[in-house]
């Protein structure tokens, strides 16, 4: 059985992905977040909630024990968090990382100019891309609550198509990536409707 560690488990994307994992797979989840009081366990038989900060090396390594996949949906000190994740995964002998970034980090969105607000996302992506991990960096568009699952993928270096992505669509892709360790490995992919 696959075990997935979700970092930033109380975030919007992580909560949607958690529901998608629980509804559509038999995956066991470890939900990692800074304040466990903020999250109710959605399925105590298949999900374990762990309090911890991604910047706490020992706690992060401990949470990674026995996991198969790390899914990170974070905000804040993105570059420092990426460094800690890469180092902890190396120490825990984990290879598969799915990491949420942002559209526009490579200037790939037609009509949009690269802005410094994206620097933390670009910097964290560069750290992950320089690692030896089997990563997939996801660069989603703006989130919508459209229930339909439909998306298109662009590779790094290709113009981004569209600006929106439903949370259901993004969660569907996250689940596929977690279940197939060869899908979009060592890729940074744009995801939009």
Secondary structure, 3 states (H helix, E strand, C coil): CCEEEEECCCCHHHHHHHHHHHHHCCCEEEEEECCHHHCCCCCCCCEEEEECCCCCHHHHHHHHCCCCEEEECCCCCHHHHHHHHHHHHHHCCCCEEEEECCCCCCCCECCCCCCHHHHHHHHHHHHHHCCCCEEEEEEECEEECCCCCCCEEEECCCCECCCEEEHHHHHHHHHHHHHCCCCCCCEEEEEEC
